[in-house]
Amino acid sequence: MTDREVRAVVPLSAPPDAEVPAPGSKSVTNRALLCAALATGTSTLTGALFADDTAAMVGALRDLGVAVDTDESAARMVVHGVGAAIGAGAGAGAPAVTVDARQSGTTSRFVLPAAALTVTPVVVDGSAQLRARPFGPLLDALVELGASVRPLDRPGYLPVEVAGPLTAREVTIPGHLSSQFLSGLMLAAPLLPDGLTVRVATPLVSVPYVRMTGRVMAAFGAAADVTETLVSVPAGAYTASEYPVEPDASAASYLFAAAALTGGRITVPGFGADPLQGDVAFVDLLAKMGAQVERGADAITVRGTGTLHGIDVDMADISDTAQTLAAVAVYADSPTRVRGIGFIRGKETDRIAAVVTELRRAGLDATEDEDGFTIHPGRPRPTTFETYDDHRMAMSLALLGLRSPGVAIADPGCVAKTFPTYFEVLDSLR
């Protein structure tokens, strides 16, 4: 049996005082990549994220016949868009193209509708972890829109073969499982003959991510009218663009949390007055807990005050930062209750059960609730945390080691999914 890698996190000897850049946004990079691929002409993305999830999208686009040139040292991607011909290949009757989405939910759920724009069959597959995540509502929507959908294993899961064209103009999907289903349909919608109207049948989770999709589409010349119950996208076309990717707000949450729980000061540059990402609102929760927050014209600064208070909060719109908040809550002076995130049980792992299990491993009082968790303050005992091959488990639990001795992270390499240099960045705080 091969020994697993374990990485110790050593407590900081003094509170940090630093400006720390965050990597480019995964969510924005993958949306912009697909918009650029569906445009006709050459687009350039600057500040793009280079990580496993974006490599999965680049690989998928190349499999679908889109040339993508990358320069990691310059954080630049150049996409030679093919418009509605994406994945067209040799046409009907040609062998299926196979796309490997790896572990990337955004890649798989965004590419499926785009792949169904043409008659050439496309097989979308991924890792065992991605194969365990649900796709049923999106696949049902594609059938309703006219696509051929053939499961290659379990119905409603990857791998699946899809072929177009998409011909209908209206579809209804549930909103409570994943906003990625809606975003995927939106991204393909401008290239449908009559555009697309999507009715959302149940309360939509992660609403800011859907609004982000609309704003990235707009930057590439496509319109989308977005509400929480109805999304309307007229037929049209994408325009090749020069597109700057803003820093990743979910990644920045770990840096802001580090300042709050250590009593330090950390500034993350690159966030303007009107950021695309809803996860920027994580700093507002830190302010409610007692940290000081400054939003500048092009940066956000969080300063820990030495005092943190427990809060009761609905994080349905910023669920990717729920585990980060759990780490901060350990050092509060009263319990913290996080609600509205029941759907994150279907992410890379059951993130509610996993975070509670791991905090308990460290001797802390944490409980699962149906739609979230409750964290009671405490002093973590020396622990090697399991990470469940989930990048957000590794990054959030590592924060405890900045303040408490004896913390180690098993399989730390999983952070490569979205933040490959994460542990080096933590070390730079010293």
Backbone torsions as a table, in degrees:
resi	resn	phi	psi	omega
1	MET	NA	131.2	-178.6
2	THR	-78.1	133.0	177.0
3	ASP	-66.9	136.7	176.8
4	ARG	-79.4	154.0	173.4
5	GLU	-75.6	136.9	175.1
6	VAL	-130.0	133.3	-178.1
7	ARG	-118.7	122.3	176.7
8	ALA	-78.6	144.9	174.9
9	VAL	-115.2	116.5	-175.8
10	VAL	-90.8	133.4	179.8
11	PRO	-58.2	147.7	175.9
12	LEU	-68.3	140.7	179.0
13	SER	-82.0	-16.9	178.0
14	ALA	-153.5	153.7	178.4
15	PRO	-60.0	139.5	-179.1
16	PRO	-73.0	152.2	173.5
17	ASP	-142.9	95.1	-167.6
18	ALA	-155.2	156.0	166.0
19	GLU	-102.0	123.8	-172.8
20	VAL	-128.4	113.0	177.1
21	PRO	-67.3	143.9	172.2
22	ALA	-99.6	152.6	177.0
23	PRO	-65.9	166.1	177.7
24	GLY	-61.8	155.2	-176.8
25	SER	-69.3	127.1	173.8
26	LYS	-63.9	-46.3	-176.6
27	SER	-62.3	-41.9	-179.8
28	VAL	-72.6	-43.6	-179.2
29	THR	-57.5	-47.5	-176.4
30	ASN	-69.8	-33.5	174.3
31	ARG	-66.9	-44.9	-178.5
32	ALA	-66.1	-37.4	177.7
33	LEU	-59.0	-44.7	-178.1
34	LEU	-70.9	-40.2	176.0
35	CYS	-59.1	-42.8	179.7
36	ALA	-65.1	-37.7	178.8
37	ALA	-66.6	-35.0	-178.8
38	LEU	-84.5	-4.4	173.1
39	ALA	-84.3	166.9	172.7
40	THR	-107.5	117.4	-176.3
41	GLY	121.2	-175.0	-172.8
42	THR	-104.7	126.4	176.9
43	SER	-114.6	149.9	177.1
44	THR	-122.7	126.5	175.9
45	LEU	-104.3	125.3	175.8
46	THR	-110.5	151.5	-177.6
47	GLY	71.6	17.3	-175.2
48	ALA	-68.1	152.8	176.6
49	LEU	-82.1	133.0	170.3
50	PHE	-110.3	103.0	-178.0
51	ALA	-156.6	178.0	-175.4
52	ASP	-58.6	-42.9	-176.7
53	ASP	-65.5	-40.1	179.6
54	THR	-77.4	-30.3	173.4
55	ALA	-63.1	-35.2	177.0
56	ALA	-63.8	-41.8	179.0
57	MET	-67.5	-43.4	177.9
58	VAL	-59.8	-44.1	178.9
59	GLY	-63.3	-40.2	179.1
60	ALA	-63.1	-44.0	-180.0
61	LEU	-64.0	-40.3	177.5
62	ARG	-63.6	-39.9	176.8
63	ASP	-60.8	-30.5	-178.6
64	LEU	-90.9	11.8	172.6
65	GLY	91.8	14.9	-179.3
66	VAL	-102.6	124.7	177.0
67	ALA	-79.0	128.9	178.5
68	VAL	-130.8	121.3	176.2
69	ASP	-101.1	133.8	-176.6
70	THR	-125.0	145.1	175.3
71	ASP	-135.5	93.9	-174.6
72	GLU	-64.5	-37.8	-177.9
73	SER	-62.6	-27.9	179.0
74	ALA	-101.1	1.6	-177.0
75	ALA	52.2	43.6	-174.8
76	ARG	-124.7	138.4	174.3
77	MET	-128.3	133.0	178.5
78	VAL	-114.8	121.6	-173.8
79	VAL	-114.6	125.5	178.9
80	HIS	-98.5	92.6	-170.8
81	GLY	-67.5	152.7	-178.5
82	VAL	-122.9	4.3	178.6
83	GLY	65.1	-143.4	-177.2
84	ALA	-70.8	-4.4	179.3
85	ALA	-82.1	5.0	-179.0
86	ILE	-56.6	128.4	177.9
87	GLY	73.3	6.0	-173.7
88	ALA	-65.5	-35.4	177.4
89	GLY	52.7	-133.3	-177.6
90	ALA	-91.3	2.2	177.0
91	GLY	93.1	-166.5	-176.8
92	ALA	-60.9	140.9	179.7
93	GLY	86.9	-9.9	178.2
94	ALA	-74.4	156.2	176.3
95	PRO	-59.3	147.1	-178.8
96	ALA	-65.9	141.2	170.1
97	VAL	-82.4	138.9	178.7
98	THR	-110.4	129.0	179.0
99	VAL	-112.6	126.9	176.3
100	ASP	-102.2	107.2	-179.1
101	ALA	-85.1	2.7	179.0
102	ARG	57.0	-121.0	178.0
103	GLN	-104.8	10.8	-166.6
104	SER	-90.0	108.4	175.8
105	GLY	-64.2	-41.7	-179.7
106	THR	-64.3	-43.3	-179.7
107	THR	-59.6	-51.1	-175.7
108	SER	-65.1	-43.9	-174.7
109	ARG	-78.7	-22.1	175.2
110	PHE	-84.7	-36.5	-175.6
111	VAL	-74.0	-33.8	-176.5
112	LEU	-54.4	-52.0	178.4
113	PRO	-64.7	-37.0	179.0
114	ALA	-64.4	-39.1	179.8
115	ALA	-65.6	-26.5	-179.0
116	ALA	-84.7	6.7	177.3
117	LEU	-73.4	-22.9	-176.4
118	THR	-123.2	170.3	-173.5
119	VAL	-81.7	-16.0	-180.0
120	THR	-67.3	129.1	179.1
121	PRO	-69.0	141.3	178.4
122	VAL	-128.8	128.8	174.1
123	VAL	-97.3	124.6	176.2
124	VAL	-109.0	126.1	-178.5
125	ASP	-137.9	176.5	179.9
126	GLY	-166.0	-167.8	-179.6
127	SER	-67.4	169.3	175.8
128	ALA	-58.2	-36.4	178.9
129	GLN	-63.6	-42.9	-179.9
130	LEU	-71.5	-34.0	177.4
131	ARG	-63.5	-21.9	179.7
132	ALA	-85.3	-8.4	-178.3
133	ARG	-90.4	145.6	-173.6
134	PRO	-75.4	142.7	176.3
135	PHE	-130.1	-1.7	-172.1
136	GLY	-49.6	-51.9	-177.9
137	PRO	-59.6	-36.8	178.9
138	LEU	-70.5	-42.7	179.6
139	LEU	-65.8	-38.9	176.2
140	ASP	-62.2	-39.4	179.4
141	ALA	-64.8	-39.9	179.7
142	LEU	-64.4	-39.7	176.1
143	VAL	-62.0	-43.9	179.8
144	GLU	-62.2	-28.3	-179.9
145	LEU	-87.1	-2.8	175.2
146	GLY	113.0	-2.3	-177.8
147	ALA	-77.4	157.4	168.4
148	SER	-93.1	125.8	-178.7
149	VAL	-125.8	120.8	-178.3
150	ARG	-124.1	108.3	177.6
151	PRO	-67.6	138.6	179.3
152	LEU	-102.5	-1.2	174.7
153	ASP	-147.8	-114.5	179.4
154	ARG	-79.1	134.7	174.3
155	PRO	-58.1	136.3	178.9
156	GLY	88.4	3.9	-178.4
157	TYR	-137.7	163.6	172.0
158	LEU	-74.8	155.5	-2.6
159	PRO	-78.3	154.0	-179.2
160	VAL	-146.7	146.4	175.7
161	GLU	-106.1	129.8	178.2
162	VAL	-124.5	149.4	173.9
163	ALA	-149.1	145.6	-179.5
164	GLY	-97.6	-161.1	8.2
165	PRO	-88.2	166.2	171.9
166	LEU	-90.3	126.7	-172.9
167	THR	-122.9	-25.9	-178.1
168	ALA	-74.4	166.9	-176.5
169	ARG	-117.1	-6.1	-179.9
170	GLU	-138.3	147.7	177.2
171	VAL	-155.2	154.4	177.2
172	THR	-120.2	135.0	177.9
173	ILE	-135.1	157.4	171.8
174	PRO	-75.7	151.2	-179.5
175	GLY	-108.9	-5.5	-169.8
176	HIS	-88.2	-9.2	-175.8
177	LEU	-93.7	-46.6	-178.7
178	SER	-164.5	132.3	175.2
179	SER	-72.9	-15.4	-178.3
180	GLN	-64.3	-29.7	177.2
181	PHE	-61.0	-46.0	-179.3
182	LEU	-67.8	-43.7	-179.9
183	SER	-61.7	-39.4	178.6
184	GLY	-61.2	-43.7	178.0
185	LEU	-65.2	-41.1	179.0
186	MET	-59.7	-42.8	-175.2
187	LEU	-64.3	-34.0	178.3
188	ALA	-83.5	-20.7	-167.8
189	ALA	-57.9	-38.3	-178.3
190	PRO	-59.7	-22.9	-176.2
191	LEU	-94.7	1.9	172.4
192	LEU	-75.1	149.3	-174.5
193	PRO	-55.7	-37.6	-178.4
194	ASP	-118.5	21.2	-174.6
195	GLY	69.3	-161.4	-175.6
196	LEU	-153.8	137.8	169.4
197	THR	-115.1	126.2	179.6
198	VAL	-115.1	122.0	175.0
199	ARG	-95.9	133.2	-178.0
200	VAL	-101.3	113.5	-167.9
201	ALA	-83.4	-24.2	-179.7
202	THR	-129.7	161.7	-175.0
203	PRO	-51.9	130.1	-175.1
204	LEU	-80.8	127.9	175.7
205	VAL	-92.6	158.8	176.3
206	SER	53.6	46.0	-178.3
207	VAL	-53.6	-41.1	-179.0
208	PRO	-58.7	-28.7	178.8
209	TYR	-69.1	-34.1	177.4
210	VAL	-70.4	-41.4	176.4
211	ARG	-63.4	-37.1	176.0
212	MET	-59.4	-43.8	178.5
213	THR	-56.3	-46.7	179.5
214	GLY	-61.1	-38.6	-178.7
215	ARG	-71.7	-37.7	176.3
216	VAL	-66.5	-42.1	176.0
217	MET	-56.8	-43.4	-179.2
218	ALA	-61.7	-35.5	178.7
219	ALA	-65.2	-21.3	177.2
220	PHE	-106.1	19.9	169.8
221	GLY	86.7	10.2	180.0
222	ALA	-109.7	141.9	-177.3
223	ALA	-97.6	149.7	174.3
224	ALA	-151.9	126.8	176.4
225	ASP	-99.7	113.9	-170.0
226	VAL	-115.8	124.2	165.0
227	THR	-128.5	177.8	-177.3
228	GLU	-77.8	-10.2	-179.4
229	THR	-121.9	-13.4	-176.2
230	LEU	-150.7	130.9	175.1
231	VAL	-124.2	128.6	-178.9
232	SER	-123.1	126.0	179.8
233	VAL	-126.0	114.8	179.2
234	PRO	-73.9	155.6	174.2
235	ALA	-62.5	146.1	-178.5
236	GLY	179.9	-141.5	-179.2
237	ALA	-156.0	156.0	172.3
238	TYR	-89.8	147.5	178.9
239	THR	-111.7	130.9	177.4
240	ALA	-57.1	141.2	-171.5
241	SER	-145.0	160.7	165.7
242	GLU	-95.0	119.4	-169.4
243	TYR	-129.7	118.0	175.7
244	PRO	-86.9	128.6	179.0
245	VAL	-90.9	125.6	179.9
246	GLU	-77.5	162.1	179.4
247	PRO	-60.0	158.1	-176.7
248	ASP	-80.1	115.1	-177.6
249	ALA	-68.8	-33.2	177.7
250	SER	-66.1	-42.9	176.7
251	ALA	-64.0	-40.4	179.6
252	ALA	-64.0	-25.1	-178.8
253	SER	-58.5	-33.2	179.7
254	TYR	-69.5	-35.4	178.8
255	LEU	-70.0	-44.1	177.9
256	PHE	-63.5	-40.1	178.5
257	ALA	-64.1	-37.3	179.0
258	ALA	-60.2	-40.1	177.8
259	ALA	-65.5	-44.0	-176.2
260	ALA	-64.6	-41.9	-173.5
261	LEU	-86.9	-13.0	177.1
262	THR	-104.4	-5.8	-176.5
263	GLY	76.5	20.3	-179.3
264	GLY	-98.9	-169.4	178.9
265	ARG	-131.5	125.7	178.0
266	ILE	-133.6	130.9	175.7
267	THR	-110.7	131.3	175.2
268	VAL	-113.4	114.1	-179.2
269	PRO	-78.8	162.4	170.6
270	GLY	104.8	-5.0	178.3
271	PHE	-98.1	115.0	-179.0
272	GLY	-83.1	-167.5	-175.9
273	ALA	-71.9	-22.2	-177.0
274	ASP	-132.5	70.4	-175.6
275	PRO	-66.0	150.7	179.0
276	LEU	-70.3	-33.4	-165.9
277	GLN	-95.2	128.5	178.4
278	GLY	-64.8	-24.2	-176.9
279	ASP	-66.5	-10.6	173.0
280	VAL	-59.1	-26.9	179.9
281	ALA	-65.0	-8.7	175.1
282	PHE	-56.5	-34.6	-178.7
283	VAL	-66.7	-26.3	177.0
284	ASP	-67.0	-33.5	176.0
285	LEU	-69.4	-38.4	176.2
286	LEU	-62.5	-36.8	177.5
287	ALA	-64.4	-40.2	177.1
288	LYS	-64.2	-29.0	179.9
289	MET	-81.5	-11.6	175.9
290	GLY	124.5	-4.8	177.4
291	ALA	-78.2	159.2	174.3
292	GLN	-96.9	133.0	-177.1
293	VAL	-125.3	131.6	175.3
294	GLU	-122.1	121.6	175.5
295	ARG	-102.6	111.8	177.9
296	GLY	-95.4	-174.0	-179.2
297	ALA	-69.1	-27.2	-177.6
298	ASP	-144.8	24.7	179.6
299	ALA	-165.3	159.5	173.9
300	ILE	-126.1	135.0	178.6
301	THR	-120.4	133.9	173.1
302	VAL	-119.8	132.3	179.1
303	ARG	-123.7	123.4	175.8
304	GLY	-73.8	141.7	-177.2
305	THR	-104.3	-4.8	-176.0
306	GLY	91.3	-6.9	178.6
307	THR	-130.5	131.2	177.1
308	LEU	-130.5	136.7	-179.7
309	HIS	-112.5	144.9	173.8
310	GLY	-68.5	151.9	179.2
311	ILE	-136.0	164.0	173.1
312	ASP	-116.8	117.9	-168.2
313	VAL	-145.8	142.6	171.4
314	ASP	-92.0	118.7	-177.2
315	MET	-111.9	26.6	-178.1
316	ALA	-58.0	-33.7	-176.7
317	ASP	-85.8	-15.7	-178.9
318	ILE	-133.8	48.2	-171.6
319	SER	-65.7	-23.8	179.7
320	ASP	-67.6	-12.6	178.4
321	THR	-104.6	7.3	-177.9
322	ALA	-64.1	-41.0	179.2
323	GLN	-67.5	-33.4	176.2
324	THR	-61.6	-44.8	179.3
325	LEU	-63.6	-34.8	178.2
326	ALA	-59.3	-39.6	179.0
327	ALA	-66.0	-41.4	178.4
328	VAL	-65.7	-38.6	-176.1
329	ALA	-61.3	-25.3	178.7
330	VAL	-58.5	-30.9	-174.3
331	TYR	-103.1	11.8	177.2
332	ALA	-79.3	173.3	-178.9
333	ASP	-100.0	4.8	178.1
334	SER	-158.0	165.2	-175.4
335	PRO	-64.4	154.9	175.7
336	THR	-120.4	130.4	178.3
337	ARG	-115.2	123.1	177.5
338	VAL	-109.2	126.0	-175.8
339	ARG	-121.2	169.4	170.2
340	GLY	78.7	12.5	-173.5
341	ILE	-121.0	26.6	-179.5
342	GLY	-55.0	-29.7	-177.4
343	PHE	-68.7	-15.3	179.9
344	ILE	-76.6	-1.0	170.5
345	ARG	-65.6	-19.8	-179.3
346	GLY	-100.8	18.6	178.1
347	LYS	-84.9	-153.1	-178.8
348	GLU	-53.2	-35.4	170.2
349	THR	-143.4	176.5	172.3
350	ASP	-73.4	96.1	-170.0
351	ARG	-70.8	-20.7	175.5
352	ILE	-74.1	-52.8	179.9
353	ALA	-62.4	-40.3	-175.3
354	ALA	-65.9	-46.2	-177.7
355	VAL	-67.0	-36.4	177.9
356	VAL	-67.7	-44.5	179.0
357	THR	-58.6	-44.0	-176.5
358	GLU	-72.7	-37.4	176.5
359	LEU	-66.2	-38.1	175.5
360	ARG	-63.7	-36.0	177.0
361	ARG	-55.9	-32.5	-180.0
362	ALA	-89.5	10.9	177.1
363	GLY	82.2	15.4	-178.0
364	LEU	-95.2	156.8	-179.5
365	ASP	-92.9	105.7	179.8
366	ALA	-138.0	141.9	-178.3
367	THR	-132.7	145.3	173.7
368	GLU	-81.2	136.6	168.7
369	ASP	-114.4	164.9	-177.8
370	GLU	-58.2	-37.9	-175.8
371	ASP	-117.6	20.5	-179.5
372	GLY	170.6	-143.9	179.5
373	PHE	-153.4	163.0	175.7
374	THR	-123.5	129.7	-178.0
375	ILE	-117.0	126.4	175.1
376	HIS	-100.2	142.0	-179.2
377	PRO	-61.0	155.2	178.0
378	GLY	-178.7	-177.9	178.6
379	ARG	-110.9	112.3	-177.8
380	PRO	-63.9	136.1	173.6
381	ARG	-86.8	160.5	179.7
382	PRO	-53.8	129.3	-170.3
383	THR	-152.4	142.9	165.1
384	THR	-100.9	113.3	-176.2
385	PHE	-82.7	135.5	169.5
386	GLU	-77.6	149.9	-175.0
387	THR	-120.2	-8.9	172.3
388	TYR	60.6	26.6	-176.7
389	ASP	54.5	35.3	-178.8
390	ASP	-120.6	114.0	-177.4
391	HIS	-55.9	-37.6	-176.5
392	ARG	-74.0	-28.7	173.1
393	MET	-63.5	-46.3	-178.5
394	ALA	-63.0	-46.0	-174.6
395	MET	-70.5	-38.8	-178.7
396	SER	-72.2	-45.2	-177.5
397	LEU	-68.6	-28.4	177.0
398	ALA	-61.8	-27.0	-179.9
399	LEU	-60.8	-31.3	179.6
400	LEU	-61.2	-31.8	-178.7
401	GLY	-72.0	-14.9	175.9
402	LEU	-70.8	-20.1	-177.0
403	ARG	-119.6	-30.2	-175.1
404	SER	-114.9	134.0	-178.0
405	PRO	-74.0	156.6	172.4
406	GLY	87.0	9.7	-178.6
407	VAL	-88.6	133.2	174.2
408	ALA	-136.4	154.7	-176.6
409	ILE	-118.0	121.6	175.9
410	ALA	-79.3	143.2	178.2
411	ASP	51.7	54.9	-176.0
412	PRO	-66.4	-16.5	-178.1
413	GLY	-64.2	-12.4	-179.9
414	CYS	-65.2	-15.4	178.8
415	VAL	-67.2	-13.0	179.6
416	ALA	-62.3	-15.5	179.8
417	LYS	-58.0	-40.0	-177.3
418	THR	-137.7	-15.9	-172.8
419	PHE	-148.3	70.8	-172.2
420	PRO	-57.7	-29.4	-176.0
421	THR	-98.4	18.7	-171.5
422	TYR	-54.9	-49.9	-174.1
423	PHE	-71.0	-30.0	173.9
424	GLU	-66.8	-37.7	177.6
425	VAL	-64.4	-43.8	177.1
426	LEU	-58.4	-44.0	-179.5
427	ASP	-63.0	-31.2	-179.3
428	SER	-66.2	-19.1	178.4
429	LEU	-68.0	-12.5	178.9
430	ARG	-79.1	NA	NA
